[in-house]
């Protein structure tokens, strides 16, 4: 009887031990699955970060972005306390494009930032007169100015300013620009304005 009693106890303990081991194996099986799902969701979220930039429309116009990064480098218009600032590096397969946009309270603040920037443009702090057709900087660029915003786009590669005009027309319904400055690398800048989507020569009035 005693042998049978002890044998029964040993059997029960062994059975419990097997159940505990089985439970632990199940938990280990679940953990990697949970980590894989979390990582996948996290990567999906990172892939969709656009910092408020409409990459879909940009790609429709041939920009072909591979990613977007935030640009922390201080720039001259930052000094004029804009309501909002968007400074991004638009990544592409071969090169990248710097996209900066400053929004101000009214046209007075926008003009103040713009004309002060012309007085000290680029790293060399060039003083540029309104409407002056000179080379502003080494890289290609476009500057677009309306009543409440100042936009600067710069790149080593050639910038298609017509595509950017279409971009803003599609994303923000902007058809009018008071000032547009476009310059290709090693060339002189051209100045014009845009009225209802059409380019017009810019007069020398501020």
N, C-alpha and C positions, 0 to 999 in steps of 0.2 A: 504493500500500500504506500509506504513512504517513498519507494522508488518511483511509483506511478505518479505520486503527488509532485515530487520534485521535477520529474520529467515534464509534467503539465506546465509548471511554472516556467521552466526553461523554454518550452515551446511558445508560450505567450510572450515572453520577453523578446525572443527572436523575431516573432511576427511583428511586434511593435517597432523593433529596430528596422525591419525591412520597410514598414510604412513610412517611417521618418525619412529614411534614405530616399524613398520614392518621391516624397514631397519635395525634398531638397533638389532632386534632379529636375522636377517640374519647374521650380522657381528659377533655376539656372537656365533652363530652356527658354523661359519667358523673358529674362533680362536682356539678352542680345537683341531680341526682336524689338523690344521697347526702345533701345538705343538706336537701332537702325531707323525706325520710324521717326524718332525725334530729329536725328541728323538730316534726314531727307526733308522734313518739314522746314527745318532751319535754313537749309540751302535754298529751298524754294522761295522762302521769304527774302533772303539776301539777293537772289536773282531778280526780284521784282522791285527792289529799291531804286527809285529814279529821282529822288530829291525834288519832286515837283516838275521834272522835265519830261515832256511828252516824247519819249523815245520811239513810240510807234509811228508818229507822223514824221519824225526825223528819218527813220529808216525807209519810209515810203518815198522820201525825197532823195534817197541814195546815200545817206550818211553811214549806214551799216555799222551801228554801234556794237561793240562787244562788252561794254560795261560803262559805268559812270562812277566817278570818285569825287569826293568833296575836296575843294581846293582851299587850304588854310592860309595861303600866302597873302599878306596884306597888300591892298592896292590903293591908289590915290583916292578914288571916289569914296572909299570907306570912311574917310575923314569927315564927310559931310552929313553924318547921322541919317542915313536913309531909313525909311520905314521898314523895308525888308531888303535882304541881300541874297542873291543866289550866285555862288561861284563854284563852277563844276569843271571837271576834266572829263570830256567825252572820249572814251577809249575806242580806238579802232584797231584793225588788224595790223596796219603798218605804222600809223602815227596817232596823234591825239589832237583834240581841239579844245581850247580854253573858252568856256562860255560863262560870261559874267553879266548879271543884271541887277541894277540898283533901282528901287522904287522910292519915290519921294512924295511928300505931302501935296505939293503943287508945282506949277511950272516955274515959279521963281526959284525954288530950291533946286530943281532939276538944272536950270540954266546956271545957277551958281556953281554947282558941282562940275558941270561940263566945261565952262569957260576957265575955271581954275585949273582943271585938268589940262586944258590946252596950254596954259602958261607953264606947266611943268610936266611934260609928257615923256613917257618911257623912263628907263633907268638913268638916262643921260640928262633928264629934266629939260628937254627941248622946249623952247617957247615958240608956239605955233599960232599964227594969226588966223582969224576966221576966214575960211575959204582959200587958204594958202595951199597951192598944189606942190607939195614937197614930199619927200619920203619921211614918214613918221617914225618907222621902226623897221627892224630887220625882217620880221615875219609878216605874212599876209594877215590882214585884219579887216573887220567891218565894225563900224560904230553906228548905232541907230538911236536917235533921240526923238521922243515925243513929249507931251506935256508933263508926264509924271514918271517917266522911266528913262534910264540910260543903259544901253546894252552894248557889250563889247565881246566880239568873237575873234579869236586869234589862233593861227595854226601855222606849222611849217609847210603844210600842203596848201594848194590853191583853194581859196574859199569862193564858192558859188553864191554870190550875194542874192541872185534871183531866187535861189532855193530857200534862203533864209527869209526873204520877204514872203514867200509862199507859206513857210512854216508859221510865221506869226499871224498871217491871215487865217490859216486853218485852226490854230490853237487858241488865239486870243482875239480873232476877228479884227485885227489891226490892218487897215488899208492905207492909213496916213502916217507919214513920218516927217517931222519938221526938218530933220537933218539926217543924212546918211553919208558916211565917209567910207570909201572902199579903196583899199590899196593892195596890190600884189607885191610880193617880195621884189626888192630892187627896182621898184617903179614909183611913180609919184601918185599921191592920193587923188581921187576924184570926189567931188562933193555934189550932192543932189538932194532933192526931197521927193517924197512919194505922196501923190494925191489920188485917192480912190484906186490905189493899186498901180498907178502910172507914174513913171519917173519923169521929173522935171528938173531943168537946170536950177541950181541954187544961187539966189542973188547974194550979195555981200552984206545984207542987212542982218543984224543980230536979233 
